[in-house]
Amino acid sequence: MNNQQPIDLLRLLTARLERLSADSHWARRASGLRGNMLKVLEEIESGREVAPDRLELLIESSFEILRRAAQEIPDLEAFKKTMR
């Protein structure tokens, strides 16, 4: 991975976390994590060095929250069957 790839991924994950439904159990955790991510992105944009392991931890945590939030999404097909 080149130096720009983790930064681009962090930006993408920040946007994805923002889109979590407020009804999601994970939205509150996502909000806190997103705040940290935005802080790191500001540090990077201001030219400060950010440790790669810090970026990696934020990225891994983001994927974990997104995975767990996705598990809360009901199966639409199963829902349709119960409504018949």
C-alpha positions, 0 to 999 in steps of 0.5 A: 500500500502506498502512503496515500491509500490508507488516507483515501480509505480513511476518508471513505470509511469516515463517509460510510460511518456518517451514513449509519442510521441513527437507529443503529446500535452502532451509530453512537460508537461510529460517531466517536470513532468518526470524530477521531478519524476526522481529527487524524485527517486534519492532522495529515492535511496540516502536514503533521506525521501520523503513525501508520499503526494509528491509521491501521487501528482506525481503519480496522475499528471502522470495518468492525463497526460497519460489519456489526451495523450491517448485521443489524440490517433485517433480511428483506426476503425473510421479512416479506415471507413473514408478512404473507 
